[in-house]
Amino acid sequence: MTQIIIRPADYSDAQGMCGVINPLIVDGTTTAHMTLFDVERAVQHYIQPVDFISCQVALSADRIVGFQSLQWRDRDGLRSGSAEIGTFVTPDQHGLGIGHLLFAATLDVAKDSGVTVMDATIRAYNVPSLAFYSKLGFLDNKVYENIPLSDGTLVDRIQKLYWLDG
């Protein structure tokens, strides 16, 4: 396997990040996003959102093959310090450990930023993502039933939490 480099995302990464997430959106099974990203939206949503903590990119041979974002969230009575995590890896790189490398970098930033709990809320039928977060140590917390997608489709979502402070 080619060496994977993990580093913080910057503006120049936005196009490459679109190249990772847009095929996942088209596939429709491993992301809750339903609208394709362009460079401006990628910057606003991942690289410089208002609630930004971290966005790490994974590079293989100078190509972005994955990224992971972490943003502050106050959801469902979780105490302050809660953050939402999202992980995206290009399909041809699934299963190679890229998500784990991204998580190690994100975890370091989360600890330094005062994050106490990370929240990964995932569609119930997204078995690969549920398994990935379980392998990282996220625990099932809550099931949200019949949550409407932007097209009106109702889906269940499973909230998985990773506690940083024990």
Buried (B, 14 or more C-beta within 10 A) or exposed (E): EEEBEBEEBEEEBBEBBBBBBBBBBEEEEBBBBEEEBEBEBBBEBBBBBEEBBBBBBBBBEEEBBBBBBBBBBEEEEBEEBBBBBBBBBBEEBBEBEBBEBBBEBBBEBBEEBEBBBBBBBBBBEBEEBBEBBEEBEBEEBEEBEEBEEEEEEEBEBBBBBBEBEE
